[in-house]
Amino acid sequence: MKNRLAVLLLPILLLSSPVDASGGWFKVINVTPIEMTANSEANFTVSVKGMGGERAYVELVFRNRSEGFDFTCPKMIKNVFPAGVTDYECSVKAGDVAPGNYSFVVDTAAPGARPGRMTAYINVIEQKSQAEAVYDSTIDYLKDMSGADNSEPELSDNSGGASQPTGAEAEAGEASQQAPMPGAAMAVLGLLVVLRCFRKRI
């Protein structure tokens, strides 16, 4: 008889256990994408949603962290309301790690609530060399300059303005506009040649 009574009371004890004492649980629903280079720091946001009927103070817990990464949050514990979403602003520091895709787990910890973990990823990209950065910036500068040279100023329709040049003056003006600047062109060409040599050595 006692054994039967214990079997009947077991489901009731399980339902009233501390697992559901908070009236629900809290789940990590989003971690913003993280892209960084080695030996740098990146910011990201963790969003936690209240899945139950009561609020609670929820702490973030980082698990299964890859070696070479350090996670910090100014406020690791926040008050999460039911059916609400709370954002945690965090940052990660990367050491001398190789380029690639790394993963970690963000979990929630609250009194009487079950875990609400989520797996997030870090994309470590290769850092550009100084020569490549200079080359890219030079190409962008030349593109901007070529676009500026192609733009023509608008002329206002003013009947009282100066008359159009004719004869020798017009020919001299056209020649001066078409004549390239040999000094600037040679300087840019020399810079491009040097940068291309740097890129081939990399």
Secondary structure, DSSP 8 states (H G I E B T S, - for coil): -HHHHHHHHHHHHHHTSGGGTTSS-EEEEEE--EEE-TT-EEEEEEEEEE-SSS-EEEEEEEES--TTEEEE-S-SEEEE-BT-EEEEEEEEEE-S--SEEEEEEEEEE-TT-----EEEEEEE-----HHHHHHHHHHHHHHHHHHHHH--------TTS-----THHHHHHHHHHHS--HHHHHHHHHHHHHHHHHHHH-
